[in-house]
Every structure is written in C-alpha cells, then in structure tokens.
Amino acid sequence: MISFLGLIGYYCIFVKDFSQIATSLANLAKKTTMYEWTYKCEEAFQELKRGLTSASMLPLPTNDEDFVVYSDTSKNGLGCMLIQVIVS
C-alpha cells in the first residue's frame, strides 16, 4: 500500500481531488490504524487507478510542444519519464 501511495503521489497533480480520494488509503498506512481493506478503500483504489489510466492522462505526443525529461536516481536504480505538457 505504501509503495502504491508513493507512486500515485508522484502523479497527484493529474488526479482531480487526489487528497480527498486517497484519504482512506493513507489511513491504512498509519501505524496506529489496524489494516482493514474496506469498500471505501477499494473504491478509492479504483478511482485513483482510473485517474492514472484515463485518456486525459495519456494523450499522444505532438511536435508542437517541448518535451521534458524527469529523472530520479538512487544507489539502487534510475527512473525517468518523458513528459510533454500540453496546454489546452
């Protein structure tokens, strides 16, 4: 759960009402909370998953806009994303 929240948190600016949706999942990660996967947690998980895979999140690139490379490195690995911000 914590790794999923870390991944989705990186893309939170693309998911409308992210903090409200992710609240039930974030509560599961607390040490003081007993882990119980509820209907509300499943609903939040599916909504966040839809937010990342929706058509508005995954447009085709165009030659009219610049590309930006975001990278994250550590001793264990390297991760990169090629992003094109399209202003509508």
PyMOL Python script that loads the backbone (N, CA, C, O; Angstrom):
from pymol import cmd

cmd.read_pdbstr("""\
ATOM      1  N   MET A   1       0.817  -1.182   0.000  1.00  0.00           N
ATOM      2  CA  MET A   1       0.000   0.000   0.000  1.00  0.00           C
ATOM      3  C   MET A   1       0.867   1.256   0.000  1.00  0.00           C
ATOM      4  O   MET A   1       0.565   2.224  -0.697  1.00  0.00           O
ATOM      5  N   ILE A   2       1.922   1.238   0.766  1.00  0.00           N
ATOM      6  CA  ILE A   2       2.779   2.416   0.861  1.00  0.00           C
ATOM      7  C   ILE A   2       3.459   2.696  -0.478  1.00  0.00           C
ATOM      8  O   ILE A   2       3.588   3.854  -0.873  1.00  0.00           O
ATOM      9  N   SER A   3       3.890   1.658  -1.174  1.00  0.00           N
ATOM     10  CA  SER A   3       4.535   1.876  -2.475  1.00  0.00           C
ATOM     11  C   SER A   3       3.538   2.416  -3.499  1.00  0.00           C
ATOM     12  O   SER A   3       3.901   3.251  -4.328  1.00  0.00           O
ATOM     13  N   PHE A   4       2.282   1.949  -3.454  1.00  0.00           N
ATOM     14  CA  PHE A   4       1.263   2.478  -4.357  1.00  0.00           C
ATOM     15  C   PHE A   4       1.006   3.949  -4.070  1.00  0.00           C
ATOM     16  O   PHE A   4       0.887   4.749  -4.998  1.00  0.00           O
ATOM     17  N   LEU A   5       0.918   4.314  -2.799  1.00  0.00           N
ATOM     18  CA  LEU A   5       0.698   5.717  -2.442  1.00  0.00           C
ATOM     19  C   LEU A   5       1.878   6.582  -2.875  1.00  0.00           C
ATOM     20  O   LEU A   5       1.696   7.731  -3.277  1.00  0.00           O
ATOM     21  N   GLY A   6       3.073   6.036  -2.793  1.00  0.00           N
ATOM     22  CA  GLY A   6       4.239   6.775  -3.264  1.00  0.00           C
ATOM     23  C   GLY A   6       4.188   7.008  -4.761  1.00  0.00           C
ATOM     24  O   GLY A   6       4.489   8.104  -5.234  1.00  0.00           O
ATOM     25  N   LEU A   7       3.807   5.983  -5.508  1.00  0.00           N
ATOM     26  CA  LEU A   7       3.696   6.107  -6.957  1.00  0.00           C
ATOM     27  C   LEU A   7       2.617   7.101  -7.340  1.00  0.00           C
ATOM     28  O   LEU A   7       2.860   8.019  -8.122  1.00  0.00           O
ATOM     29  N   ILE A   8       1.442   6.922  -6.797  1.00  0.00           N
ATOM     30  CA  ILE A   8       0.325   7.786  -7.156  1.00  0.00           C
ATOM     31  C   ILE A   8       0.554   9.207  -6.654  1.00  0.00           C
ATOM     32  O   ILE A   8       0.088  10.168  -7.267  1.00  0.00           O
ATOM     33  N   GLY A   9       1.265   9.341  -5.550  1.00  0.00           N
ATOM     34  CA  GLY A   9       1.560  10.673  -5.025  1.00  0.00           C
ATOM     35  C   GLY A   9       2.427  11.483  -5.966  1.00  0.00           C
ATOM     36  O   GLY A   9       2.330  12.710  -6.009  1.00  0.00           O
ATOM     37  N   TYR A  10       3.270  10.806  -6.715  1.00  0.00           N
ATOM     38  CA  TYR A  10       4.123  11.475  -7.689  1.00  0.00           C
ATOM     39  C   TYR A  10       3.284  12.106  -8.800  1.00  0.00           C
ATOM     40  O   TYR A  10       3.665  13.132  -9.364  1.00  0.00           O
ATOM     41  N   TYR A  11       2.151  11.495  -9.109  1.00  0.00           N
ATOM     42  CA  TYR A  11       1.275  11.966 -10.181  1.00  0.00           C
ATOM     43  C   TYR A  11       0.030  12.682  -9.655  1.00  0.00           C
ATOM     44  O   TYR A  11      -0.924  12.881 -10.406  1.00  0.00           O
ATOM     45  N   CYS A  12       0.025  13.065  -8.399  1.00  0.00           N
ATOM     46  CA  CYS A  12      -1.181  13.618  -7.786  1.00  0.00           C
ATOM     47  C   CYS A  12      -1.710  14.855  -8.496  1.00  0.00           C
ATOM     48  O   CYS A  12      -2.911  15.119  -8.447  1.00  0.00           O
ATOM     49  N   ILE A  13      -0.852  15.614  -9.149  1.00  0.00           N
ATOM     50  CA  ILE A  13      -1.336  16.818  -9.825  1.00  0.00           C
ATOM     51  C   ILE A  13      -2.227  16.486 -11.016  1.00  0.00           C
ATOM     52  O   ILE A  13      -2.956  17.354 -11.496  1.00  0.00           O
ATOM     53  N   PHE A  14      -2.182  15.256 -11.498  1.00  0.00           N
ATOM     54  CA  PHE A  14      -3.004  14.863 -12.637  1.00  0.00           C
ATOM     55  C   PHE A  14      -4.352  14.268 -12.228  1.00  0.00           C
ATOM     56  O   PHE A  14      -5.217  14.068 -13.081  1.00  0.00           O
ATOM     57  N   VAL A  15      -4.540  13.984 -10.951  1.00  0.00           N
ATOM     58  CA  VAL A  15      -5.778  13.356 -10.474  1.00  0.00           C
ATOM     59  C   VAL A  15      -6.579  14.387  -9.698  1.00  0.00           C
ATOM     60  O   VAL A  15      -6.139  14.875  -8.656  1.00  0.00           O
ATOM     61  N   LYS A  16      -7.755  14.714 -10.211  1.00  0.00           N
ATOM     62  CA  LYS A  16      -8.607  15.709  -9.564  1.00  0.00           C
ATOM     63  C   LYS A  16      -9.050  15.198  -8.189  1.00  0.00           C
ATOM     64  O   LYS A  16      -9.434  14.037  -8.050  1.00  0.00           O
ATOM     65  N   ASP A  17      -8.996  16.062  -7.184  1.00  0.00           N
ATOM     66  CA  ASP A  17      -9.393  15.758  -5.798  1.00  0.00           C
ATOM     67  C   ASP A  17      -8.581  14.603  -5.215  1.00  0.00           C
ATOM     68  O   ASP A  17      -9.110  13.772  -4.478  1.00  0.00           O
ATOM     69  N   PHE A  18      -7.305  14.559  -5.548  1.00  0.00           N
ATOM     70  CA  PHE A  18      -6.438  13.470  -5.106  1.00  0.00           C
ATOM     71  C   PHE A  18      -6.466  13.277  -3.597  1.00  0.00           C
ATOM     72  O   PHE A  18      -6.655  12.159  -3.119  1.00  0.00           O
ATOM     73  N   SER A  19      -6.281  14.359  -2.838  1.00  0.00           N
ATOM     74  CA  SER A  19      -6.170  14.218  -1.386  1.00  0.00           C
ATOM     75  C   SER A  19      -7.452  13.679  -0.759  1.00  0.00           C
ATOM     76  O   SER A  19      -7.396  12.913   0.203  1.00  0.00           O
ATOM     77  N   GLN A  20      -8.591  14.067  -1.291  1.00  0.00           N
ATOM     78  CA  GLN A  20      -9.855  13.551  -0.754  1.00  0.00           C
ATOM     79  C   GLN A  20     -10.036  12.071  -1.080  1.00  0.00           C
ATOM     80  O   GLN A  20     -10.520  11.299  -0.252  1.00  0.00           O
ATOM     81  N   ILE A  21      -9.648  11.688  -2.276  1.00  0.00           N
ATOM     82  CA  ILE A  21      -9.802  10.291  -2.689  1.00  0.00           C
ATOM     83  C   ILE A  21      -8.847   9.386  -1.924  1.00  0.00           C
ATOM     84  O   ILE A  21      -9.228   8.291  -1.509  1.00  0.00           O
ATOM     85  N   ALA A  22      -7.610   9.833  -1.734  1.00  0.00           N
ATOM     86  CA  ALA A  22      -6.568   8.985  -1.141  1.00  0.00           C
ATOM     87  C   ALA A  22      -6.609   8.916   0.381  1.00  0.00           C
ATOM     88  O   ALA A  22      -5.816   8.180   0.969  1.00  0.00           O
ATOM     89  N   THR A  23      -7.486   9.639   1.031  1.00  0.00           N
ATOM     90  CA  THR A  23      -7.523   9.681   2.497  1.00  0.00           C
ATOM     91  C   THR A  23      -7.693   8.302   3.121  1.00  0.00           C
ATOM     92  O   THR A  23      -6.965   7.951   4.050  1.00  0.00           O
ATOM     93  N   SER A  24      -8.644   7.514   2.623  1.00  0.00           N
ATOM     94  CA  SER A  24      -8.880   6.193   3.224  1.00  0.00           C
ATOM     95  C   SER A  24      -7.675   5.267   3.041  1.00  0.00           C
ATOM     96  O   SER A  24      -7.392   4.443   3.910  1.00  0.00           O
ATOM     97  N   LEU A  25      -6.970   5.397   1.926  1.00  0.00           N
ATOM     98  CA  LEU A  25      -5.779   4.579   1.703  1.00  0.00           C
ATOM     99  C   LEU A  25      -4.617   5.056   2.571  1.00  0.00           C
ATOM    100  O   LEU A  25      -3.851   4.243   3.089  1.00  0.00           O
ATOM    101  N   ALA A  26      -4.487   6.356   2.729  1.00  0.00           N
ATOM    102  CA  ALA A  26      -3.415   6.900   3.565  1.00  0.00           C
ATOM    103  C   ALA A  26      -3.612   6.496   5.021  1.00  0.00           C
ATOM    104  O   ALA A  26      -2.637   6.283   5.741  1.00  0.00           O
ATOM    105  N   ASN A  27      -4.844   6.391   5.451  1.00  0.00           N
ATOM    106  CA  ASN A  27      -5.119   5.957   6.828  1.00  0.00           C
ATOM    107  C   ASN A  27      -4.656   4.525   7.068  1.00  0.00           C
ATOM    108  O   ASN A  27      -4.275   4.179   8.186  1.00  0.00           O
ATOM    109  N   LEU A  28      -4.685   3.690   6.033  1.00  0.00           N
ATOM    110  CA  LEU A  28      -4.223   2.310   6.179  1.00  0.00           C
ATOM    111  C   LEU A  28      -2.722   2.240   6.457  1.00  0.00           C
ATOM    112  O   LEU A  28      -2.246   1.297   7.089  1.00  0.00           O
ATOM    113  N   ALA A  29      -1.985   3.234   5.986  1.00  0.00           N
ATOM    114  CA  ALA A  29      -0.532   3.229   6.142  1.00  0.00           C
ATOM    115  C   ALA A  29      -0.077   3.688   7.531  1.00  0.00           C
ATOM    116  O   ALA A  29       1.099   3.557   7.869  1.00  0.00           O
ATOM    117  N   LYS A  30      -0.990   4.217   8.328  1.00  0.00           N
ATOM    118  CA  LYS A  30      -0.631   4.673   9.672  1.00  0.00           C
ATOM    119  C   LYS A  30      -0.359   3.488  10.585  1.00  0.00           C
ATOM    120  O   LYS A  30      -1.029   2.458  10.506  1.00  0.00           O
ATOM    121  N   LYS A  31       0.623   3.647  11.443  1.00  0.00           N
ATOM    122  CA  LYS A  31       0.958   2.572  12.388  1.00  0.00           C
ATOM    123  C   LYS A  31      -0.120   2.383  13.444  1.00  0.00           C
ATOM    124  O   LYS A  31      -0.263   1.292  13.996  1.00  0.00           O
ATOM    125  N   THR A  32      -0.878   3.432  13.729  1.00  0.00           N
ATOM    126  CA  THR A  32      -1.900   3.361  14.776  1.00  0.00           C
ATOM    127  C   THR A  32      -3.220   2.783  14.279  1.00  0.00           C
ATOM    128  O   THR A  32      -4.128   2.534  15.073  1.00  0.00           O
ATOM    129  N   THR A  33      -3.331   2.569  12.976  1.00  0.00           N
ATOM    130  CA  THR A  33      -4.571   2.065  12.403  1.00  0.00           C
ATOM    131  C   THR A  33      -4.440   0.585  12.077  1.00  0.00           C
ATOM    132  O   THR A  33      -3.439   0.152  11.507  1.00  0.00           O
ATOM    133  N   MET A  34      -5.458  -0.188  12.443  1.00  0.00           N
ATOM    134  CA  MET A  34      -5.471  -1.600  12.090  1.00  0.00           C
ATOM    135  C   MET A  34      -5.783  -1.729  10.601  1.00  0.00           C
ATOM    136  O   MET A  34      -6.709  -1.087  10.104  1.00  0.00           O
ATOM    137  N   TYR A  35      -5.020  -2.553   9.888  1.00  0.00           N
ATOM    138  CA  TYR A  35      -5.200  -2.707   8.447  1.00  0.00           C
ATOM    139  C   TYR A  35      -6.484  -3.464   8.174  1.00  0.00           C
ATOM    140  O   TYR A  35      -6.616  -4.639   8.516  1.00  0.00           O
ATOM    141  N   GLU A  36      -7.431  -2.771   7.551  1.00  0.00           N
ATOM    142  CA  GLU A  36      -8.694  -3.396   7.172  1.00  0.00           C
ATOM    143  C   GLU A  36      -9.114  -2.824   5.825  1.00  0.00           C
ATOM    144  O   GLU A  36      -9.448  -1.644   5.720  1.00  0.00           O
ATOM    145  N   TRP A  37      -9.095  -3.665   4.795  1.00  0.00           N
ATOM    146  CA  TRP A  37      -9.440  -3.227   3.448  1.00  0.00           C
ATOM    147  C   TRP A  37     -10.959  -3.192   3.344  1.00  0.00           C
ATOM    148  O   TRP A  37     -11.612  -4.235   3.323  1.00  0.00           O
ATOM    149  N   THR A  38     -11.510  -1.995   3.279  1.00  0.00           N
ATOM    150  CA  THR A  38     -12.953  -1.814   3.239  1.00  0.00           C
ATOM    151  C   THR A  38     -13.424  -1.476   1.829  1.00  0.00           C
ATOM    152  O   THR A  38     -12.619  -1.298   0.914  1.00  0.00           O
ATOM    153  N   TYR A  39     -14.735  -1.391   1.673  1.00  0.00           N
ATOM    154  CA  TYR A  39     -15.311  -0.996   0.387  1.00  0.00           C
ATOM    155  C   TYR A  39     -14.840   0.401   0.007  1.00  0.00           C
ATOM    156  O   TYR A  39     -14.584   0.675  -1.166  1.00  0.00           O
ATOM    157  N   LYS A  40     -14.725   1.279   0.989  1.00  0.00           N
ATOM    158  CA  LYS A  40     -14.266   2.648   0.740  1.00  0.00           C
ATOM    159  C   LYS A  40     -12.819   2.652   0.231  1.00  0.00           C
ATOM    160  O   LYS A  40     -12.470   3.449  -0.640  1.00  0.00           O
ATOM    161  N   CYS A  41     -11.988   1.772   0.768  1.00  0.00           N
ATOM    162  CA  CYS A  41     -10.599   1.656   0.314  1.00  0.00           C
ATOM    163  C   CYS A  41     -10.541   1.149  -1.121  1.00  0.00           C
ATOM    164  O   CYS A  41      -9.782   1.669  -1.939  1.00  0.00           O
ATOM    165  N   GLU A  42     -11.337   0.143  -1.421  1.00  0.00           N
ATOM    166  CA  GLU A  42     -11.372  -0.413  -2.780  1.00  0.00           C
ATOM    167  C   GLU A  42     -11.857   0.641  -3.778  1.00  0.00           C
ATOM    168  O   GLU A  42     -11.311   0.769  -4.874  1.00  0.00           O
ATOM    169  N   GLU A  43     -12.874   1.381  -3.391  1.00  0.00           N
ATOM    170  CA  GLU A  43     -13.403   2.435  -4.251  1.00  0.00           C
ATOM    171  C   GLU A  43     -12.346   3.514  -4.517  1.00  0.00           C
ATOM    172  O   GLU A  43     -12.206   3.979  -5.648  1.00  0.00           O
ATOM    173  N   ALA A  44     -11.611   3.906  -3.488  1.00  0.00           N
ATOM    174  CA  ALA A  44     -10.547   4.903  -3.639  1.00  0.00           C
ATOM    175  C   ALA A  44      -9.437   4.373  -4.528  1.00  0.00           C
ATOM    176  O   ALA A  44      -8.932   5.095  -5.387  1.00  0.00           O
ATOM    177  N   PHE A  45      -9.051   3.120  -4.331  1.00  0.00           N
ATOM    178  CA  PHE A  45      -8.003   2.500  -5.139  1.00  0.00           C
ATOM    179  C   PHE A  45      -8.391   2.491  -6.608  1.00  0.00           C
ATOM    180  O   PHE A  45      -7.589   2.865  -7.464  1.00  0.00           O
ATOM    181  N   GLN A  46      -9.604   2.072  -6.905  1.00  0.00           N
ATOM    182  CA  GLN A  46     -10.066   2.009  -8.294  1.00  0.00           C
ATOM    183  C   GLN A  46     -10.164   3.404  -8.918  1.00  0.00           C
ATOM    184  O   GLN A  46      -9.843   3.582 -10.093  1.00  0.00           O
ATOM    185  N   GLU A  47     -10.602   4.382  -8.142  1.00  0.00           N
ATOM    186  CA  GLU A  47     -10.715   5.753  -8.645  1.00  0.00           C
ATOM    187  C   GLU A  47      -9.339   6.338  -8.968  1.00  0.00           C
ATOM    188  O   GLU A  47      -9.177   7.003  -9.991  1.00  0.00           O
ATOM    189  N   LEU A  48      -8.359   6.099  -8.117  1.00  0.00           N
ATOM    190  CA  LEU A  48      -7.001   6.572  -8.379  1.00  0.00           C
ATOM    191  C   LEU A  48      -6.396   5.859  -9.588  1.00  0.00           C
ATOM    192  O   LEU A  48      -5.688   6.472 -10.388  1.00  0.00           O
ATOM    193  N   LYS A  49      -6.674   4.584  -9.713  1.00  0.00           N
ATOM    194  CA  LYS A  49      -6.183   3.817 -10.854  1.00  0.00           C
ATOM    195  C   LYS A  49      -6.792   4.349 -12.157  1.00  0.00           C
ATOM    196  O   LYS A  49      -6.098   4.483 -13.164  1.00  0.00           O
ATOM    197  N   ARG A  50      -8.080   4.645 -12.125  1.00  0.00           N
ATOM    198  CA  ARG A  50      -8.740   5.228 -13.302  1.00  0.00           C
ATOM    199  C   ARG A  50      -8.141   6.591 -13.636  1.00  0.00           C
ATOM    200  O   ARG A  50      -7.957   6.925 -14.806  1.00  0.00           O
ATOM    201  N   GLY A  51      -7.838   7.376 -12.598  1.00  0.00           N
ATOM    202  CA  GLY A  51      -7.260   8.696 -12.815  1.00  0.00           C
ATOM    203  C   GLY A  51      -5.921   8.646 -13.523  1.00  0.00           C
ATOM    204  O   GLY A  51      -5.594   9.541 -14.302  1.00  0.00           O
ATOM    205  N   LEU A  52      -5.145   7.607 -13.259  1.00  0.00           N
ATOM    206  CA  LEU A  52      -3.834   7.469 -13.899  1.00  0.00           C
ATOM    207  C   LEU A  52      -3.906   6.906 -15.310  1.00  0.00           C
ATOM    208  O   LEU A  52      -3.012   7.152 -16.120  1.00  0.00           O
ATOM    209  N   THR A  53      -4.938   6.168 -15.607  1.00  0.00           N
ATOM    210  CA  THR A  53      -5.007   5.483 -16.894  1.00  0.00           C
ATOM    211  C   THR A  53      -6.067   6.059 -17.827  1.00  0.00           C
ATOM    212  O   THR A  53      -6.341   5.477 -18.877  1.00  0.00           O
ATOM    213  N   SER A  54      -6.660   7.174 -17.470  1.00  0.00           N
ATOM    214  CA  SER A  54      -7.705   7.759 -18.306  1.00  0.00           C
ATOM    215  C   SER A  54      -7.094   8.406 -19.551  1.00  0.00           C
ATOM    216  O   SER A  54      -5.897   8.690 -19.597  1.00  0.00           O
ATOM    217  N   ALA A  55      -7.928   8.630 -20.541  1.00  0.00           N
ATOM    218  CA  ALA A  55      -7.467   9.206 -21.802  1.00  0.00           C
ATOM    219  C   ALA A  55      -6.893  10.605 -21.610  1.00  0.00           C
ATOM    220  O   ALA A  55      -5.945  10.977 -22.301  1.00  0.00           O
ATOM    221  N   SER A  56      -7.443  11.380 -20.696  1.00  0.00           N
ATOM    222  CA  SER A  56      -6.931  12.737 -20.483  1.00  0.00           C
ATOM    223  C   SER A  56      -5.536  12.714 -19.862  1.00  0.00           C
ATOM    224  O   SER A  56      -4.785  13.682 -19.980  1.00  0.00           O
ATOM    225  N   MET A  57      -5.195  11.621 -19.210  1.00  0.00           N
ATOM    226  CA  MET A  57      -3.880  11.487 -18.598  1.00  0.00           C
ATOM    227  C   MET A  57      -2.849  11.003 -19.607  1.00  0.00           C
ATOM    228  O   MET A  57      -1.655  11.252 -19.438  1.00  0.00           O
ATOM    229  N   LEU A  58      -3.290  10.317 -20.650  1.00  0.00           N
ATOM    230  CA  LEU A  58      -2.367   9.679 -21.583  1.00  0.00           C
ATOM    231  C   LEU A  58      -2.568  10.163 -23.021  1.00  0.00           C
ATOM    232  O   LEU A  58      -2.890   9.356 -23.894  1.00  0.00           O
ATOM    233  N   PRO A  59      -2.387  11.452 -23.287  1.00  0.00           N
ATOM    234  CA  PRO A  59      -2.562  11.926 -24.671  1.00  0.00           C
ATOM    235  C   PRO A  59      -1.361  11.543 -25.538  1.00  0.00           C
ATOM    236  O   PRO A  59      -0.280  11.257 -25.024  1.00  0.00           O
ATOM    237  N   LEU A  60      -1.561  11.541 -26.833  1.00  0.00           N
ATOM    238  CA  LEU A  60      -0.466  11.272 -27.762  1.00  0.00           C
ATOM    239  C   LEU A  60       0.424  12.514 -27.856  1.00  0.00           C
ATOM    240  O   LEU A  60      -0.081  13.634 -27.792  1.00  0.00           O
ATOM    241  N   PRO A  61       1.721  12.336 -28.004  1.00  0.00           N
ATOM    242  CA  PRO A  61       2.622  13.490 -28.115  1.00  0.00           C
ATOM    243  C   PRO A  61       2.427  14.224 -29.435  1.00  0.00           C
ATOM    244  O   PRO A  61       1.985  13.649 -30.431  1.00  0.00           O
ATOM    245  N   THR A  62       2.769  15.511 -29.415  1.00  0.00           N
ATOM    246  CA  THR A  62       2.711  16.321 -30.631  1.00  0.00           C
ATOM    247  C   THR A  62       4.071  16.968 -30.859  1.00  0.00           C
ATOM    248  O   THR A  62       4.882  17.068 -29.938  1.00  0.00           O
ATOM    249  N   ASN A  63       4.310  17.394 -32.060  1.00  0.00           N
ATOM    250  CA  ASN A  63       5.568  18.063 -32.374  1.00  0.00           C
ATOM    251  C   ASN A  63       5.518  19.553 -32.056  1.00  0.00           C
ATOM    252  O   ASN A  63       6.532  20.242 -32.173  1.00  0.00           O
ATOM    253  N   ASP A  64       4.364  20.055 -31.659  1.00  0.00           N
ATOM    254  CA  ASP A  64       4.197  21.483 -31.385  1.00  0.00           C
ATOM    255  C   ASP A  64       4.718  21.895 -30.013  1.00  0.00           C
ATOM    256  O   ASP A  64       4.987  23.076 -29.795  1.00  0.00           O
ATOM    257  N   GLU A  65       4.863  20.977 -29.105  1.00  0.00           N
ATOM    258  CA  GLU A  65       5.260  21.288 -27.733  1.00  0.00           C
ATOM    259  C   GLU A  65       6.614  20.666 -27.406  1.00  0.00           C
ATOM    260  O   GLU A  65       7.032  19.695 -28.037  1.00  0.00           O
ATOM    261  N   ASP A  66       7.292  21.238 -26.409  1.00  0.00           N
ATOM    262  CA  ASP A  66       8.577  20.713 -25.959  1.00  0.00           C
ATOM    263  C   ASP A  66       8.394  19.484 -25.070  1.00  0.00           C
ATOM    264  O   ASP A  66       7.344  19.298 -24.457  1.00  0.00           O
ATOM    265  N   PHE A  67       9.424  18.656 -25.012  1.00  0.00           N
ATOM    266  CA  PHE A  67       9.453  17.504 -24.123  1.00  0.00           C
ATOM    267  C   PHE A  67      10.348  17.818 -22.927  1.00  0.00           C
ATOM    268  O   PHE A  67      11.314  18.571 -23.047  1.00  0.00           O
ATOM    269  N   VAL A  68      10.022  17.237 -21.777  1.00  0.00           N
ATOM    270  CA  VAL A  68      10.816  17.400 -20.563  1.00  0.00           C
ATOM    271  C   VAL A  68      11.136  16.011 -20.028  1.00  0.00           C
ATOM    272  O   VAL A  68      10.264  15.142 -19.993  1.00  0.00           O
ATOM    273  N   VAL A  69      12.381  15.796 -19.611  1.00  0.00           N
ATOM    274  CA  VAL A  69      12.776  14.529 -19.007  1.00  0.00           C
ATOM    275  C   VAL A  69      12.895  14.732 -17.504  1.00  0.00           C
ATOM    276  O   VAL A  69      13.667  15.574 -17.046  1.00  0.00           O
ATOM    277  N   TYR A  70      12.130  13.962 -16.737  1.00  0.00           N
ATOM    278  CA  TYR A  70      12.226  13.953 -15.283  1.00  0.00           C
ATOM    279  C   TYR A  70      12.952  12.682 -14.882  1.00  0.00           C
ATOM    280  O   TYR A  70      12.627  11.598 -15.367  1.00  0.00           O
ATOM    281  N   SER A  71      13.933  12.809 -14.001  1.00  0.00           N
ATOM    282  CA  SER A  71      14.669  11.620 -13.570  1.00  0.00           C
ATOM    283  C   SER A  71      14.766  11.561 -12.053  1.00  0.00           C
ATOM    284  O   SER A  71      14.738  12.582 -11.366  1.00  0.00           O
ATOM    285  N   ASP A  72      14.880  10.354 -11.559  1.00  0.00           N
ATOM    286  CA  ASP A  72      15.031  10.105 -10.132  1.00  0.00           C
ATOM    287  C   ASP A  72      16.087   9.007 -10.004  1.00  0.00           C
ATOM    288  O   ASP A  72      15.906   7.902 -10.515  1.00  0.00           O
ATOM    289  N   THR A  73      17.176   9.316  -9.328  1.00  0.00           N
ATOM    290  CA  THR A  73      18.250   8.339  -9.209  1.00  0.00           C
ATOM    291  C   THR A  73      18.532   8.018  -7.750  1.00  0.00           C
ATOM    292  O   THR A  73      18.272   8.828  -6.860  1.00  0.00           O
ATOM    293  N   SER A  74      19.053   6.857  -7.526  1.00  0.00           N
ATOM    294  CA  SER A  74      19.496   6.441  -6.194  1.00  0.00           C
ATOM    295  C   SER A  74      20.640   5.456  -6.376  1.00  0.00           C
ATOM    296  O   SER A  74      21.047   5.172  -7.502  1.00  0.00           O
ATOM    297  N   LYS A  75      21.154   4.941  -5.280  1.00  0.00           N
ATOM    298  CA  LYS A  75      22.218   3.939  -5.372  1.00  0.00           C
ATOM    299  C   LYS A  75      21.717   2.642  -5.995  1.00  0.00           C
ATOM    300  O   LYS A  75      22.501   1.852  -6.521  1.00  0.00           O
ATOM    301  N   ASN A  76      20.400   2.429  -5.931  1.00  0.00           N
ATOM    302  CA  ASN A  76      19.840   1.162  -6.392  1.00  0.00           C
ATOM    303  C   ASN A  76      19.262   1.194  -7.795  1.00  0.00           C
ATOM    304  O   ASN A  76      19.021   0.138  -8.381  1.00  0.00           O
ATOM    305  N   GLY A  77      19.034   2.385  -8.351  1.00  0.00           N
ATOM    306  CA  GLY A  77      18.410   2.392  -9.665  1.00  0.00           C
ATOM    307  C   GLY A  77      18.207   3.783 -10.223  1.00  0.00           C
ATOM    308  O   GLY A  77      18.593   4.786  -9.622  1.00  0.00           O
ATOM    309  N   LEU A  78      17.593   3.810 -11.385  1.00  0.00           N
ATOM    310  CA  LEU A  78      17.333   5.039 -12.109  1.00  0.00           C
ATOM    311  C   LEU A  78      15.943   4.946 -12.710  1.00  0.00           C
ATOM    312  O   LEU A  78      15.583   3.926 -13.297  1.00  0.00           O
ATOM    313  N   GLY A  79      15.173   5.991 -12.567  1.00  0.00           N
ATOM    314  CA  GLY A  79      13.862   6.048 -13.186  1.00  0.00           C
ATOM    315  C   GLY A  79      13.726   7.354 -13.931  1.00  0.00           C
ATOM    316  O   GLY A  79      14.138   8.401 -13.431  1.00  0.00           O
ATOM    317  N   CYS A  80      13.154   7.308 -15.120  1.00  0.00           N
ATOM    318  CA  CYS A  80      12.984   8.509 -15.934  1.00  0.00           C
ATOM    319  C   CYS A  80      11.601   8.513 -16.567  1.00  0.00           C
ATOM    320  O   CYS A  80      11.012   7.463 -16.825  1.00  0.00           O
ATOM    321  N   MET A  81      11.095   9.720 -16.812  1.00  0.00           N
ATOM    322  CA  MET A  81       9.834   9.898 -17.518  1.00  0.00           C
ATOM    323  C   MET A  81      10.032  10.973 -18.569  1.00  0.00           C
ATOM    324  O   MET A  81      10.668  11.995 -18.310  1.00  0.00           O
ATOM    325  N   LEU A  82       9.498  10.745 -19.734  1.00  0.00           N
ATOM    326  CA  LEU A  82       9.481  11.742 -20.788  1.00  0.00           C
ATOM    327  C   LEU A  82       8.083  12.344 -20.796  1.00  0.00           C
ATOM    328  O   LEU A  82       7.103  11.642 -21.046  1.00  0.00           O
ATOM    329  N   ILE A  83       7.989  13.642 -20.524  1.00  0.00           N
ATOM    330  CA  ILE A  83       6.693  14.280 -20.361  1.00  0.00           C
ATOM    331  C   ILE A  83       6.578  15.443 -21.344  1.00  0.00           C
ATOM    332  O   ILE A  83       7.533  16.181 -21.584  1.00  0.00           O
ATOM    333  N   GLN A  84       5.389  15.577 -21.895  1.00  0.00           N
ATOM    334  CA  GLN A  84       5.095  16.721 -22.739  1.00  0.00           C
ATOM    335  C   GLN A  84       3.856  17.380 -22.155  1.00  0.00           C
ATOM    336  O   GLN A  84       2.780  16.784 -22.119  1.00  0.00           O
ATOM    337  N   VAL A  85       4.016  18.606 -21.702  1.00  0.00           N
ATOM    338  CA  VAL A  85       2.902  19.330 -21.112  1.00  0.00           C
ATOM    339  C   VAL A  85       2.152  20.019 -22.240  1.00  0.00           C
ATOM    340  O   VAL A  85       2.696  20.888 -22.921  1.00  0.00           O
ATOM    341  N   ILE A  86       0.918  19.631 -22.429  1.00  0.00           N
ATOM    342  CA  ILE A  86       0.081  20.192 -23.489  1.00  0.00           C
ATOM    343  C   ILE A  86      -0.921  21.132 -22.847  1.00  0.00           C
ATOM    344  O   ILE A  86      -1.754  20.706 -22.047  1.00  0.00           O
ATOM    345  N   VAL A  87      -0.845  22.392 -23.188  1.00  0.00           N
ATOM    346  CA  VAL A  87      -1.739  23.397 -22.643  1.00  0.00           C
ATOM    347  C   VAL A  87      -2.928  23.527 -23.577  1.00  0.00           C
ATOM    348  O   VAL A  87      -2.775  23.838 -24.758  1.00  0.00           O
ATOM    349  N   SER A  88      -4.117  23.283 -23.033  1.00  0.00           N
ATOM    350  CA  SER A  88      -5.334  23.355 -23.861  1.00  0.00           C
ATOM    351  C   SER A  88      -5.896  24.741 -23.882  1.00  0.00           C
ATOM    352  O   SER A  88      -6.916  24.984 -24.526  1.00  0.00           O
TER     353      SER A  88
END
""", "prot")
cmd.dss("prot")
cmd.show_as("cartoon", "prot")
cmd.util.cbc("prot")
cmd.orient("prot")
